[in-house]
Amino acid sequence: MATDRSNLVSARAEQLDTIAAVLPMDRRDELAELLTDRDIETLRHLVNEGMGENTLRALTSDLAYLQAWSLAATGASLPWPAPEALLLKFVAHHLWQPEQRDIDPEHGMPADVEQSLREQRFLRSPGPHAPDTVRRRLASWSTLTKWRGLTGVFSSPSLKSAIRLAVRATPRPRKRKSAKAVTGDVLAKLLATCSTDSLRDVRDRAILMAAFASGGRRRSEIAGLRREQLTVEPPITVENGPPLPSLAIHLGRTKTSGSEHDEVVYLTGRPVDALNAWMTAARIEGGSVFRKVDRWGNVSKRALEPSAVNAIVKQRAEMAGLEPGEFSAHGLRSGYLTEAANRGIPLPEAMEQSRHRSVQQASSYYNSATRRSGKAARLL
């Protein structure tokens, strides 16, 4: 019996290999254990339908969590479609009040369920989930239900009411993805730590400069950047100086673009030089641009994980004498708009480069910069 299960898991792992490019393959064996044959077939179908890589990764991650939770909480895999009682149980296990648990140990997620999820590395932080995380996982659950041709009860009044009451009972302050923005002055300090000709310094310098100057690209876009996405543009003429090199980055479909829209952003000057220096030093003529460099200076053939971009920002912040916990890869994105506001660059021009679709979201960085330096903040 154990041999049959082992063979089944191995077969699922091989199936997952066929869609490895869009899945978190560092957890392939765990996914093969958790996901059913029907789950994997659904994911393959989504790949063939052209679903965006980032969306598919998020769906897979949420599906793995849901399956792990269901096995721990009910002893069985997720039923499709899920009954309303199971959805309400999910909410009760994830949106609970710490104060109430001090009074009633049975409140919230049961201890054995929590222990199982922690042992599998699905739970890391103590306390209840963020409401947005719960909503996202329920949305993923609903999406996967629809893709199976089934009808769920995710819009039921009882479920909506349960979430609303749970959120109201446990207020959580909204946290920024990066506590501090990586503005121009901070970026200069990070770049100063990339001062040698080592491959790792050359790579990290290119990552930081390209991510920031291209409008604050998301870490997934930087990690997934391929040589084929880059095209050389005519040099930019400037007064009293030599022409500046120019490069176009074809982002394809992004988180906020339409399915048929090819997003393009541009690099000019020093970021282009930094990117070219890395590709020359690492001999990258095709495929993934940013790759792992081991301790002996060997360059991997595989792309960096998006989490590695975050780790690089934090490592360079620590090397620069900054508090690494205050910075993340998203700080490059927020920092780009904040720096643009500080330099008086018009919002529409900055949004053309950052590719923000929401004026409200992008303008919040401009409003903050204006308020901080305005007369209202300097009455004394």
Buried (B, 14 or more C-beta within 10 A) or exposed (E): EEEEEEEEBEEBBEBBEEBEEBBBBEBBBBBBBBBBEEBBEBBBEBBEEEBBBBBBBBBBBBBBBBBBBBBBBEEEBBEBBBEBEBBBBBBBBBBBBEEEBEEEEEBBBBEEBBEBBEEBEBBEEEEBBBBEBBBBBBBBBBBBBEBBEEEBBBEEEEBEEBBEEBBEEBEEEEEEEBEBBBBBEBBEBBBEBBEEEEBBBBBBBBBBBBBBBBBBBBBBBBBBBBEEBBEEBEBEEEEEEEEBBBBBBBBBBBBEBEEEEEBBBBBBBBBBBBBBBBBEBBEBEEEBBBBBBEEEEEBEEEBBBBBBBBBBBBBBBBBBEBEBEBBBBBBBBBBBBBBBBBEEBEBEEBBBBBBBEEEEEBBBBBBBBBEEEEEEEEEE
